[in-house]
Amino acid sequence: HVGLMGALADEALAHGGRVVGVIPEHLMRPEVAHQGLTELTIVDSMHTRKQTMALRSDAFIVLPGGFGTLEEMFEMVTWLQLRLQDKPVALLNVAGYFDSLLQFLEHAASEGLIRREHQGLLLVERAPAQLLARLAAYWAQAPVALRADSDTSLG
């Protein structure tokens, strides 16, 4: 219910959207847990939270955030690289927020610490419409089994 996640949830709900939250029990305090969500799942740990979100998601869109956001993004990209999940990870680079991070990732690739073929695992766009178009293109090219069932990869 706090920060950008809370603001995004509130806006989605205000416009008739369905919002599902997954929160670890240790964060389940009234000032943190959004009480107005369509569905709220309480889990035992942050790891279970990420696994639950990964199973229930069709894609991952990363918005500006801090350590938690970056940790979740890198875990989903790593799972994609290791073929533990096959859903796209997309970064919305609002107003250049992630420019320095993207420069660092390029540096890591130039040093040989990230393979060039893995750089494309993170889809990056500056505008929401372009990001959604890239995700639509991804799903248009995805095997029929993936399009039919988003829970196939981590089960």
Backbone as a chain_set.jsonl record, in Angstrom:
{"seq": "HVGLMGALADEALAHGGRVVGVIPEHLMRPEVAHQGLTELTIVDSMHTRKQTMALRSDAFIVLPGGFGTLEEMFEMVTWLQLRLQDKPVALLNVAGYFDSLLQFLEHAASEGLIRREHQGLLLVERAPAQLLARLAAYWAQAPVALRADSDTSLG", "coords": {"N": [[0.814, -1.196, 0.0], [2.165, 1.08, 0.034], [4.363, 3.568, -1.446], [5.342, 3.375, -4.94], [4.158, 0.948, -5.712], [1.783, 0.896, -4.219], [0.522, 3.218, -5.197], [0.218, 2.54, -7.901], [-1.438, 0.279, -7.67], [-3.722, 1.474, -6.514], [-4.508, 3.224, -8.615], [-5.035, 1.379, -10.679], [-7.164, -0.053, -9.536], [-9.006, 2.043, -9.262], [-9.657, 2.442, -11.885], [-11.118, 0.25, -12.547], [-9.613, -2.054, -12.675], [-8.21, -5.324, -11.973], [-6.476, -6.292, -9.16], [-3.917, -8.132, -7.829], [-2.282, -9.029, -4.934], [0.734, -10.171, -3.376], [2.128, -10.983, -0.403], [4.624, -11.293, 2.106], [4.178, -12.818, 5.292], [5.524, -11.53, 7.413], [5.519, -8.88, 6.655], [2.953, -8.173, 6.797], [1.33, -5.846, 7.827], [-1.032, -3.367, 8.741], [-0.278, -0.815, 7.662], [1.341, -1.444, 5.546], [0.376, -3.646, 4.0], [-1.935, -3.665, 1.412], [-5.258, -3.086, 1.794], [-7.402, -3.021, 0.065], [-7.3, -4.617, -2.206], [-8.122, -6.714, -5.038], [-7.496, -9.347, -4.64], [-5.598, -10.801, -2.058], [-2.776, -12.496, -1.24], [-1.197, -14.148, 1.333], [1.99, -15.107, 2.223], [4.733, -17.236, 3.401], [7.37, -16.266, 3.177], [9.839, -14.083, 1.586], [11.0, -15.386, -0.575], [9.035, -17.294, -1.231], [7.065, -15.499, -1.941], [8.128, -14.36, -4.334], [8.264, -16.662, -5.924], [5.56, -17.37, -6.038], [4.487, -15.11, -7.333], [5.859, -15.361, -9.737], [4.822, -17.742, -10.755], [2.164, -17.035, -11.176], [2.203, -14.981, -12.983], [2.24, -13.518, -16.296], [4.168, -12.039, -17.42], [6.885, -9.83, -16.494], [7.033, -6.615, -15.417], [9.164, -4.059, -14.805], [9.301, -1.296, -12.793], [10.488, 2.005, -11.813], [12.358, 1.737, -8.824], [13.716, 0.535, -5.7], [16.113, -1.362, -3.82], [14.619, -3.802, -3.401], [13.041, -3.978, -5.712], [15.05, -4.133, -7.693], [16.316, -6.5, -6.912], [14.275, -8.407, -7.275], [13.873, -8.11, -10.051], [16.403, -8.893, -11.088], [16.453, -11.531, -10.19], [14.333, -12.691, -11.658], [15.292, -12.307, -14.281], [17.61, -13.845, -14.121], [16.474, -16.376, -13.624], [15.199, -16.645, -16.08], [17.429, -16.701, -17.796], [18.597, -19.09, -16.923], [16.679, -20.809, -17.68], [14.669, -21.465, -15.904], [12.332, -20.214, -15.796], [10.138, -18.892, -18.308], [9.131, -16.462, -19.055], [8.762, -13.084, -20.204], [10.912, -10.396, -19.122], [10.616, -7.094, -18.483], [11.771, -3.806, -18.571], [10.759, -0.67, -17.644], [12.015, 2.24, -18.479], [11.614, 4.897, -17.15], [11.871, 8.289, -17.719], [14.633, 8.029, -17.942], [15.463, 6.769, -15.619], [16.746, 4.296, -15.134], [19.109, 4.501, -16.561], [21.842, 4.59, -15.646], [22.101, 2.076, -14.477], [21.72, 0.463, -16.729], [23.967, 1.212, -18.184], [25.913, 0.144, -16.509], [25.316, -2.597, -16.807], [25.99, -2.929, -19.477], [28.722, -2.407, -19.249], [29.453, -4.627, -17.646], [28.955, -6.634, -19.497], [30.816, -5.945, -21.47], [33.113, -6.533, -20.103], [32.984, -9.206, -20.094], [31.451, -10.522, -18.232], [28.754, -10.746, -18.383], [27.112, -12.556, -20.747], [26.898, -11.702, -24.182], [24.7, -12.698, -25.602], [22.86, -12.904, -23.609], [22.197, -10.361, -22.869], [19.954, -9.385, -24.173], [17.862, -10.5, -22.802], [16.593, -8.883, -20.994], [14.104, -6.776, -21.623], [13.918, -3.469, -22.696], [12.425, -0.326, -22.561], [11.459, 3.125, -22.977], [8.926, 4.183, -22.958], [5.582, 3.421, -21.953], [3.711, 2.409, -23.899], [5.345, 1.419, -25.974], [6.718, -0.537, -24.569], [4.655, -2.298, -23.886], [3.934, -3.059, -26.471], [6.233, -4.482, -27.226], [6.062, -6.609, -25.438], [3.674, -7.762, -26.336], [4.511, -8.576, -28.873], [6.415, -10.447, -28.111], [4.767, -12.406, -26.921], [3.246, -13.078, -29.136], [5.052, -14.498, -30.61], [5.611, -16.585, -28.965], [5.58, -20.088, -28.083], [2.573, -22.002, -28.567], [1.76, -23.474, -26.298], [2.81, -21.983, -24.167], [1.378, -19.599, -24.389], [-1.129, -20.474, -23.762], [-1.017, -21.362, -21.142], [0.151, -19.91, -18.372], [1.407, -20.95, -16.18], [3.354, -22.898, -16.581], [6.137, -23.024, -16.238], [7.467, -22.965, -13.694], [6.399, -24.879, -12.102]], "CA": [[0.0, 0.0, 0.0], [3.053, 2.238, 0.095], [5.23, 3.803, -2.591], [4.805, 3.238, -6.293], [3.26, -0.208, -5.792], [0.484, 1.32, -3.704], [-0.068, 4.181, -6.137], [-0.191, 1.799, -9.095], [-2.606, -0.533, -7.296], [-4.865, 2.388, -6.346], [-4.95, 3.686, -9.935], [-5.632, 0.251, -11.398], [-8.475, -0.306, -8.92], [-9.872, 3.181, -9.573], [-10.074, 2.323, -13.282], [-11.816, -1.022, -12.73], [-8.674, -3.158, -12.849], [-8.104, -6.398, -10.987], [-5.138, -6.202, -8.583], [-3.591, -9.254, -6.954], [-1.082, -8.785, -4.158], [1.359, -11.296, -2.682], [2.932, -10.34, 0.637], [5.063, -12.202, 3.165], [3.492, -12.613, 6.568], [6.233, -10.583, 8.271], [5.203, -7.521, 6.219], [1.493, -8.037, 6.845], [0.89, -4.842, 8.786], [-2.016, -2.519, 8.053], [0.275, 0.3, 6.9], [2.077, -1.958, 4.397], [-0.523, -4.472, 3.179], [-3.059, -2.94, 0.809], [-6.479, -3.775, 2.223], [-8.461, -2.889, -0.924], [-6.99, -5.358, -3.424], [-9.048, -7.727, -5.501], [-7.064, -10.583, -3.982], [-4.353, -10.668, -1.316], [-2.236, -13.78, -0.811], [-0.165, -14.008, 2.356], [2.915, -16.237, 2.125], [5.634, -17.359, 4.544], [8.698, -15.67, 3.005], [10.055, -13.335, 0.351], [11.231, -16.355, -1.653], [7.721, -17.822, -1.628], [6.383, -14.4, -2.63], [8.626, -14.273, -5.707], [7.866, -17.863, -6.643], [4.116, -17.259, -6.271], [4.285, -14.109, -8.386], [6.367, -15.916, -10.995], [3.868, -18.743, -11.238], [0.881, -16.426, -11.539], [2.411, -13.886, -13.932], [2.504, -13.775, -17.71], [5.364, -11.254, -17.727], [7.334, -9.01, -15.371], [7.335, -5.247, -15.816], [9.921, -3.419, -13.739], [9.161, 0.152, -12.717], [11.499, 2.557, -10.915], [12.275, 1.271, -7.445], [14.966, 0.416, -4.964], [16.767, -2.661, -3.691], [13.682, -4.909, -3.594], [12.694, -4.014, -7.139], [16.208, -4.626, -8.437], [16.541, -7.904, -6.546], [13.258, -9.212, -7.954], [14.151, -8.067, -11.484], [17.561, -9.73, -11.399], [16.111, -12.942, -9.996], [13.525, -13.149, -12.786], [16.185, -12.387, -15.446], [18.469, -15.013, -13.899], [15.644, -17.57, -13.856], [15.011, -16.721, -17.531], [18.72, -17.128, -18.347], [18.797, -20.496, -16.555], [15.498, -21.527, -18.182], [13.786, -21.861, -14.804], [11.063, -19.596, -16.179], [10.238, -18.497, -19.719], [8.292, -15.28, -19.24], [9.603, -11.914, -20.442], [11.201, -9.415, -18.072], [10.655, -5.825, -19.202], [12.12, -2.673, -17.725], [10.263, 0.613, -18.119], [13.057, 3.206, -18.109], [10.91, 6.171, -17.044], [12.714, 9.491, -17.603], [16.032, 7.639, -17.829], [15.749, 6.331, -14.247], [17.645, 3.147, -15.116], [20.238, 4.698, -17.472], [23.117, 4.195, -15.025], [22.076, 0.611, -14.337], [21.911, -0.103, -18.067], [25.383, 1.421, -18.499], [26.654, -0.848, -15.743], [25.118, -3.911, -17.436], [26.819, -2.901, -20.689], [30.099, -2.553, -18.762], [29.629, -6.031, -17.24], [29.024, -7.423, -20.733], [32.094, -5.665, -22.137], [34.133, -7.213, -19.306], [32.788, -10.641, -20.26], [30.757, -11.095, -17.078], [27.41, -11.052, -18.879], [27.222, -12.947, -22.148], [26.171, -10.822, -25.107], [23.407, -13.292, -25.962], [21.946, -12.764, -22.479], [21.815, -8.961, -22.695], [18.61, -9.189, -24.709], [16.832, -11.093, -21.944], [15.892, -7.78, -20.339], [13.514, -5.868, -22.604], [13.984, -2.114, -22.139], [11.781, 0.75, -23.317], [11.237, 4.348, -22.196], [7.502, 4.547, -22.969], [4.729, 2.272, -21.677], [3.108, 1.843, -25.11], [6.365, 0.624, -26.672], [6.995, -1.713, -23.748], [3.536, -3.225, -24.066], [4.035, -3.594, -27.832], [7.295, -5.506, -27.21], [5.529, -7.786, -24.752], [2.704, -8.378, -27.251], [5.295, -9.263, -29.905], [6.998, -11.621, -27.457], [3.737, -13.432, -26.773], [2.823, -13.515, -30.47], [6.054, -15.457, -31.08], [5.771, -17.658, -27.978], [4.89, -21.334, -28.415], [1.16, -22.033, -28.189], [1.633, -23.985, -24.93], [3.068, -20.885, -23.233], [0.284, -18.631, -24.451], [-2.323, -21.072, -23.181], [-0.861, -21.657, -19.718], [1.295, -19.169, -17.863], [1.964, -21.618, -15.006], [4.075, -24.094, -16.997], [7.581, -23.049, -16.128], [8.027, -23.11, -12.356], [5.564, -25.823, -11.367]], "C": [[0.859, 1.261, 0.0], [3.832, 2.383, -1.211], [4.526, 3.651, -3.925], [3.867, 2.049, -6.433], [1.866, 0.166, -5.319], [-0.222, 2.263, -4.65], [-0.572, 3.474, -7.389], [-1.424, 0.946, -8.82], [-3.849, 0.339, -7.178], [-5.409, 2.844, -7.693], [-5.619, 2.565, -10.725], [-7.027, -0.044, -10.848], [-9.46, 0.798, -9.266], [-10.402, 3.119, -10.999], [-10.68, 0.954, -13.584], [-10.907, -2.218, -12.932], [-8.758, -4.16, -11.719], [-6.663, -6.385, -10.481], [-4.953, -7.331, -7.58], [-2.282, -8.929, -6.244], [-0.582, -10.064, -3.513], [2.324, -10.681, -1.681], [3.367, -11.377, 1.669], [4.412, -11.824, 4.491], [4.184, -11.56, 7.431], [6.025, -9.117, 7.863], [3.71, -7.215, 6.316], [1.08, -7.14, 8.01], [-0.067, -3.913, 8.045], [-1.411, -1.385, 7.243], [1.055, -0.156, 5.671], [1.155, -2.732, 3.459], [-1.705, -3.638, 2.698], [-4.33, -3.718, 1.117], [-7.585, -3.75, 1.163], [-8.236, -3.661, -2.211], [-8.098, -6.331, -3.793], [-8.774, -9.05, -4.8], [-5.738, -10.307, -3.28], [-3.949, -12.043, -0.813], [-1.102, -13.525, 0.171], [0.679, -15.281, 2.332], [3.923, -16.185, 3.27], [6.964, -16.623, 4.395], [8.763, -14.864, 1.712], [10.293, -14.291, -0.82], [9.904, -16.92, -2.153], [6.923, -16.756, -2.365], [6.815, -14.341, -4.096], [8.198, -15.49, -6.519], [6.375, -17.82, -6.98], [3.828, -16.257, -7.384], [4.749, -14.647, -9.736], [5.393, -16.921, -11.586], [2.597, -18.104, -11.782], [0.997, -15.371, -12.631], [2.572, -14.39, -15.358], [3.787, -13.08, -18.151], [5.7, -10.441, -16.481], [7.704, -7.64, -15.912], [7.955, -4.554, -14.614], [9.773, -1.91, -13.867], [10.248, 0.701, -11.794], [11.277, 2.105, -9.471], [13.659, 1.159, -6.852], [15.487, -1.003, -4.932], [15.822, -3.83, -3.976], [13.293, -5.085, -5.054], [13.833, -4.61, -7.951], [16.454, -6.104, -8.155], [15.543, -8.799, -7.272], [13.495, -9.244, -9.465], [15.304, -9.01, -11.841], [17.267, -11.213, -11.178], [15.304, -13.462, -11.18], [14.364, -13.251, -14.061], [17.099, -13.605, -15.315], [17.696, -16.3, -14.13], [15.387, -17.752, -15.352], [16.29, -17.232, -18.194], [18.952, -18.618, -18.102], [17.661, -21.403, -17.011], [14.66, -22.137, -17.058], [12.409, -21.229, -14.971], [11.25, -19.071, -17.595], [9.377, -17.272, -20.048], [9.174, -14.043, -19.384], [9.741, -11.023, -19.213], [11.448, -8.097, -18.796], [10.866, -4.682, -18.223], [11.602, -1.397, -18.368], [11.192, 1.7, -17.59], [12.478, 4.625, -18.111], [11.904, 7.309, -16.817], [14.186, 9.157, -17.386], [16.438, 7.129, -16.456], [16.803, 5.229, -14.199], [18.873, 3.319, -16.018], [21.563, 4.228, -16.88], [23.203, 2.692, -14.837], [22.339, -0.048, -15.689], [23.354, 0.079, -18.532], [26.253, 0.405, -17.757], [26.523, -2.23, -16.377], [25.915, -4.014, -18.73], [28.286, -3.072, -20.313], [30.375, -4.007, -18.371], [29.733, -6.932, -18.466], [30.36, -7.193, -21.441], [33.265, -6.304, -21.394], [34.003, -8.734, -19.38], [32.062, -11.31, -19.107], [29.282, -11.362, -17.348], [27.589, -11.4, -20.347], [26.367, -12.034, -23.014], [24.798, -11.388, -25.451], [22.393, -13.181, -24.822], [21.512, -11.316, -22.246], [20.384, -8.705, -23.152], [17.506, -9.81, -23.874], [16.01, -10.028, -21.228], [15.404, -6.824, -21.425], [13.457, -4.477, -21.982], [13.308, -1.141, -23.096], [11.574, 1.935, -22.383], [9.759, 4.704, -22.08], [6.639, 3.301, -22.76], [4.153, 1.615, -22.937], [4.101, 0.959, -25.864], [6.697, -0.648, -25.884], [5.889, -2.749, -23.907], [3.543, -3.838, -25.467], [5.103, -4.683, -27.905], [6.815, -6.773, -26.517], [4.51, -8.512, -25.633], [3.427, -9.151, -28.349], [5.933, -10.529, -29.34], [5.962, -12.746, -27.396], [3.224, -13.925, -28.122], [3.779, -14.568, -31.018], [6.213, -16.655, -30.15], [5.053, -18.921, -28.448], [3.468, -21.334, -27.868], [0.98, -22.511, -26.747], [1.871, -22.88, -23.905], [1.93, -19.902, -23.221], [-0.957, -19.156, -23.769], [-2.232, -21.228, -21.678], [0.367, -20.957, -19.175], [1.941, -19.839, -16.651], [2.844, -22.801, -15.351], [5.515, -24.145, -16.566], [8.166, -23.283, -14.74], [7.32, -24.172, -11.536], [6.261, -26.895, -10.634]], "O": [[0.337, 2.375, -0.03], [3.943, 1.432, -1.984], [3.306, 3.776, -4.035], [2.891, 2.114, -7.18], [0.875, -0.207, -5.947], [-1.423, 2.132, -4.886], [-1.659, 3.773, -7.881], [-2.344, 0.894, -9.636], [-4.911, -0.019, -7.688], [-6.622, 2.857, -7.902], [-6.649, 2.779, -11.365], [-7.964, -0.262, -11.615], [-10.628, 0.521, -9.537], [-11.462, 3.669, -11.298], [-10.748, 0.545, -14.743], [-11.374, -3.289, -13.321], [-9.305, -3.88, -10.652], [-5.727, -6.458, -11.278], [-5.713, -7.472, -6.622], [-1.289, -8.593, -6.888], [-1.371, -10.935, -3.145], [3.233, -9.943, -2.061], [2.579, -12.237, 2.062], [4.138, -10.654, 4.759], [3.514, -10.781, 8.108], [6.324, -8.212, 8.642], [3.267, -6.124, 5.958], [0.559, -7.602, 9.026], [0.085, -3.7, 6.842], [-1.979, -1.013, 6.216], [1.399, 0.673, 4.829], [1.159, -2.495, 2.251], [-2.385, -2.988, 3.492], [-4.456, -4.883, 0.739], [-8.614, -4.4, 1.347], [-8.905, -3.398, -3.21], [-8.909, -6.718, -2.951], [-9.693, -9.774, -4.418], [-4.858, -9.655, -3.842], [-4.681, -12.679, -0.055], [-0.167, -12.781, -0.122], [0.151, -16.39, 2.41], [3.966, -15.211, 4.022], [7.632, -16.375, 5.398], [7.877, -14.945, 0.862], [9.837, -14.032, -1.934], [9.679, -17.012, -3.36], [6.189, -17.064, -3.304], [5.974, -14.279, -4.993], [7.812, -15.356, -7.68], [5.975, -18.193, -8.083], [3.02, -16.525, -8.273], [4.104, -14.413, -10.758], [5.173, -16.938, -12.797], [2.021, -18.596, -12.753], [-0.02, -14.913, -13.152], [2.981, -15.527, -15.596], [4.414, -13.479, -19.132], [4.912, -10.37, -15.538], [8.583, -7.517, -16.765], [7.35, -4.473, -13.545], [10.079, -1.324, -14.905], [10.87, -0.069, -11.061], [10.152, 2.095, -8.972], [14.644, 1.625, -7.425], [15.328, -1.758, -5.891], [16.182, -4.749, -4.711], [13.227, -6.204, -5.563], [13.617, -5.482, -8.793], [16.765, -6.869, -9.068], [15.92, -9.833, -7.822], [13.336, -10.291, -10.092], [15.201, -9.816, -12.766], [17.781, -12.06, -11.909], [15.563, -14.565, -11.661], [14.174, -14.18, -14.845], [17.334, -14.314, -16.294], [18.206, -17.222, -14.767], [15.359, -18.881, -15.843], [16.233, -18.103, -19.062], [19.45, -19.324, -18.979], [17.676, -22.609, -16.764], [14.028, -23.179, -17.23], [11.439, -21.666, -14.352], [12.375, -18.831, -18.034], [8.956, -17.085, -21.189], [10.226, -13.962, -18.75], [8.833, -10.909, -18.39], [12.361, -7.986, -19.613], [10.215, -4.608, -17.181], [11.96, -1.076, -19.501], [11.162, 2.037, -16.407], [12.814, 5.443, -18.967], [12.674, 7.298, -15.857], [14.906, 9.906, -16.726], [17.629, 7.06, -16.151], [17.661, 5.231, -13.316], [19.613, 2.356, -16.219], [22.326, 3.535, -17.552], [24.267, 2.102, -15.02], [23.1, -1.012, -15.775], [23.907, -0.796, -19.198], [27.213, -0.127, -18.315], [27.509, -2.96, -16.476], [26.455, -5.075, -19.043], [29.017, -3.803, -20.983], [31.418, -4.555, -18.726], [30.511, -7.885, -18.472], [30.964, -8.135, -21.951], [34.3, -6.585, -21.998], [34.81, -9.462, -18.802], [32.055, -12.537, -19.011], [28.639, -12.119, -16.621], [28.159, -10.617, -21.107], [25.263, -11.644, -22.634], [23.833, -10.634, -25.577], [21.194, -13.347, -25.045], [20.562, -11.07, -21.503], [19.684, -7.882, -22.561], [16.329, -9.663, -24.203], [14.847, -10.261, -20.896], [16.205, -6.144, -22.068], [12.992, -4.327, -20.852], [13.588, -1.137, -24.294], [11.519, 1.78, -21.163], [9.38, 5.458, -21.183], [6.928, 2.245, -23.322], [4.114, 0.388, -23.026], [3.743, -0.12, -26.337], [6.927, -1.706, -26.47], [6.162, -3.941, -24.046], [3.196, -5.008, -25.632], [4.904, -5.698, -28.572], [7.123, -7.881, -26.955], [4.489, -9.742, -25.671], [3.012, -10.25, -28.716], [5.984, -11.559, -30.013], [6.242, -13.886, -27.768], [2.809, -15.079, -28.238], [3.375, -15.432, -31.798], [6.875, -17.632, -30.503], [4.033, -18.838, -29.133], [3.196, -20.735, -26.827], [0.117, -21.991, -26.04], [1.197, -22.845, -22.875], [1.547, -19.411, -22.159], [-1.757, -18.378, -23.251], [-3.258, -21.229, -20.996], [1.495, -21.35, -19.472], [2.941, -19.333, -16.141], [3.072, -23.65, -14.49], [6.088, -25.234, -16.528], [9.293, -23.77, -14.64], [7.636, -24.337, -10.357], [5.616, -27.724, -9.993]]}, "num_chains": 1, "name": "protein.A"}
